[in-house]
């Protein structure tokens, strides 16, 4: 890793990272503010949820209809869908700027005129991305605990569960980052990088969705990253699912390795 | 830097050498079978129209692109395989240099200097260069004009005082006064022993600062010549205006060195290489209203020397330019 490139990338991405963090905090604050009302309507909502298709509830990680605790409520409302969209947007935007974005802006030539091996350029920017991801996930978890304790009820707050969520959330983001960075190296047009990365993320999500309803698709669901994404289970159990974390890390490692391999050979036109 | 070619230059070893260097973009030719040698201490002007292959060649030398076939060596190192070592020895100015818009000029200087072993010295040299070029480093780049961006890119390329300077269209967007400052800086660097390769389509610029020139057309190096040798060819443009139409019996075929004859009413235009007296003797037999002679430009000399058609024919010459994302002026 080259610390100068790391610092430059962190400095460049600091503002968007802060914006994403403030955004997720604001959203969580809104969810927390709604929680008391939600609790009052819990009985009616539980009845309503019972009528939801089982597959749909599974898709959003709702194994039991129990939102009586703030932990369950926030997990249900946040990690099923919205958080995935936000973290995917953060990671894909970051990856887009790494090679394709710099190539498009023309700054890659300036960077590559410096005596630094190509793999170091990519790993330094990747390290900056990792720092951003960790910051975002930590802010999410700290925000939940802080808002939950301050404005909702700390009763039933699964501290161990949220601690266990940290590595899982980071690894999901890294898995998305792995293929997004690869696309950023392979595709010169930044818009196409975003479209391809979003497309593949959606494909994995839909694959997981379809796997809930179709036994045939379910057999290939393991191929997608969301097969290993079960925030409700992680927070309820309070333990890190080692197998899922390792597989998500493997997705990330394969993506980054291929990206480095391709970048070593890429013509900078 | 006028007179660089007249000054003695100690040529000792090859700083740049390419052998059958070829870069293809699919079926499109970037450069083909390019054999180029630049000696230590030379100022080599790489001349050619847009799309000729100058930027492609420079990117191959900088290890930004891998040759399809052939090889490029810079200071004895393979430009692709040893590109990191090459970049330690080269100050590179890209064509249409792009910079980080949200960073200040000063942050750029610090960033590039941080890659050097003697970072603080390089940084100081950067500030000195910026001062010479009258560039404000405190502002963010998005507030810079095109000329200011070019000045900053020049500072970044030269501040580590590299033994080899490679510049792609260095005077792009620079006003004449700044061009003069740049020529002086390059002259100083050459006197300190640096080798300079720069591309240009600006012929007076090449004549002014280079001591050897290579012309590239359609991806091929047409030839390389010393500037003095080209000037020594004494190619002139001659225009004669007769009192009446150009005489039909005017026999120019007997005049040695005449070429490119054009007759337009009472106006005769031609190029003449060598002694002018035989032409004067023949023309003097007729009533002449006006007679003017001018020294041909380097381009004319080159076109004449290599018997080339004038540029501007590239698009129709079966040499499609590289794809749009090829960047640069190529």
Interface residues (C-beta under 8 A of the other chain):
Chain A: X4 X8 X12 X105 X106 X107 X109 X110 X112 X113 X114 X115 X116 X117 X188 X189 X265 X267 X268 X269
Chain B: X25 X59 X62 X64 X65 X66 X84 X85 X87 X88 X90 X92 X94 X96 X97 X98 X99 X100 X101 X102 X103 X111 X112 X114 X115 X153 X156 X157 X322 X323 X325 X326 X327
